[in-house]
Amino acid sequence: MEVLMNMWIVLLLLFVCSETVICYSNGKVEVACGDMTPGHGSDPSTKDPPFTIKADKSQFSPEDEIKVTLSIKASSEGKHYFKGFLIEARNAGNLNEIVGSFKLISPDISQLLTCDNKEGSAVSHTGESHKTEVQVTWVAPSDSPSSVQFLVTVARGYKEYWVKIPGPMVYQNRVPPPPQTTFGGSTGAQNTRTTTSSILSRSFTSEGCGSTKSCLRDPEGCDPQNDTACHFLSFRTQGSSVMFELSGPAEGYVSFALSLDKWMGNDDVYLCIRDTDKVDIKAGYVSGRHHPEYTSQNVLKDTAWRLSDGVIQCSFRRDISLPPEILNRFSLDQMYYLFMAHGRAEDGRTHRHDRQPLIATYQTAITGSPEDLNGSRSPLLIKYHGAFMLIAWTTTVSAGVIMARYFKPDWPERNILGQKVWFQLHRMLMALTVLLTLVGFVLPFMYRGGWSKRAGIHPYLGCVVMALALIQPVMALFRPAPDASRRYVFNWMHFGTGTVAQVIAVVTIFLGIHQQALLLPAPWSTWVLAFIVVWFVLTDLVLEVHRRGFLPIGKYFKNVKIYTEHINSDDKEEVVFVPDENEAYSMESCFKNIVLAVYLCGNLGFLILLLWTIIAV
């Protein structure tokens, strides 16, 4: 029941997260109520908007209703549709004041928003479907101003949109129209200072890392000037500002973030996004695991970029402290964890990063002394997860299996706590396997906060392994006596369940070492893991052949006891050679011990190599 409850909680979290991720494409844009500017990061179009906004009345009285229509101009060229929109009514004498409320005419493509704590004070889209017309009804309030201006923001795509397109102005009855304000097409750029980026003449270099500037690099110690696979971030203080350099191979974008912890979310993000043959340099804010919300204020100075051999490079300067009205920008005189990520971008919209972000090992003072920083792409909890599963299913379980299959006859006169030596060793190794598996199983859920939907079949197989690992000791508790008539049923079930668990665990580990969160170097890490598996199979085969008598080592190394007997009456002596069976058995046991020792040495050697690799990534 508890497992089912946990699964329902995970499903609920996934549902909530998916709803949050797609919220802006679904028109929940209350965050843009004030300036009516989408958080797309690019500037609004300066072309004449190919849309018309009409009202069916020019005059009104309090509580009157006016139908407002947004549609495509008949003479417009290019795309004859729009995807997103935001309609508001403002006080013509004070365009910062939202007036009245709306009613829906087409609820399938439009929805009401709450702006300035006024329910239904704006209307937006419900999805990204292509639209040619939308109609809404505006209701005049009882305390309406003398004149009202309709404003509309319309988006055809992520990078093509018009902000605050002026619509018709309507007036209260018996009130003379005031002088109209002239709008120059889209007004969204009024609050956005744009700067022109220059092109970098040469590549960045790692020279000065740790002495004149701080650097974070992957691989460690790489130089972006000579290595196109180098992911590179540097920063240095220049007066009251900080100069940043960012470089890395990517199809769409490279980015870095300032974070207060090692978890993605609530971070100050800076991105260099490739747009055909140029690079857009943007500042944004990430809340949770969502797309960044780009700032409408330009806080970056001296921006420059370069594209070469698939590598994106950009540099910019940012003031250490910013005015309080600029929200979600961290002050650079504090200590932060640094994140570096890269991925694909389409039409200016970034996709999820291709690899796990590189995260600095410890918090760094941005304006502090220069440092050569280290980082890792694998979270510590995931490293422990991988290490525990490797130890459990490549070492302890294999040693426990060998002990139970081939060492039952050994040490017949010795006991540990009243039980035979082989049984106690087998039980201890298998209990350790279950314990390591259980701890390792919990760690990814602690890190993710739920189920990971991007890990493919790996977590599903992991759940199967965890279930089989728990079944084994429960089954052992109810095993019948060794001489019971149905003991063979338990033996086969115990053997079958354990074998299936071991096979699935190995497959799961092979999949796990290529997960984003623990991406071990390929292909050699795969070959090392394959060797560990083959090493166990060969050891098991040698011991099995020996047990079946096809490799009777003792026969070739038998010692003999020498007896003398008097034969005939003339007292002649004859030497009689009698095989010593105990000595032969001892040689058989010695052979198995040697095989086990060789196996453990090889297994532990390659296990340590994999564990060292996990630490290093």
Buried (B, 14 or more C-beta within 10 A) or exposed (E): EEEEEEEEEBEEBBEEBEEBEBBBBBBBBBEBBBBBBBBBBBBBBEEEBBBBBEBEBEEBEEEBBBBBBBBBEEEEEEEEEBBBBBBBBBBBEEBEEBBBBBBBBEEEBBBBBEBBEBEBBBBBBBBBEEBEBBBBBBBBBEEBBBBBBBBBBBBBBBBBBBBBBBBBBBBBEEEEEEEEEEBEBBBBBEEBEEEEBEEBEEBBBBEEBEEEBBBBBBEEEBBBBEBBEBBBBBBBBEEEBBBBBBBBBBBBBBBBBBBBEBBBEBBBBBBBBBBEEEBBBBBBBBEEEBBBBBBBBBBBEBBBBBBEEEBBBBBBBBBBEBEEEBEBBBBBEBEBBBBBBBBBBEEBBBEEBEBBBBBBBEBBEBBEEBBBBBBBBBBEBBBBBBBBBBBBBBBBBBBBBBBBBBBBEBBEEEEBEEEBBBBBBBBBBBEBBBBBBBBBBBBBBEBBEBBBEEBEEBBEBBBBBBEBBBBBEEBEEEBEEEEEEEEEEBEEBBEEBBEEBBEBBBBBBBBBBBBBBBBBEEEEBBEBBEBBBEBBEEBBEBBEEBBEEEBBBBEEBEEEEEEEEEEEEEEEEEEEEEEEEEBBEBBBBEBBEEBBEEBBEBBBEBBEBBBEBBEEB
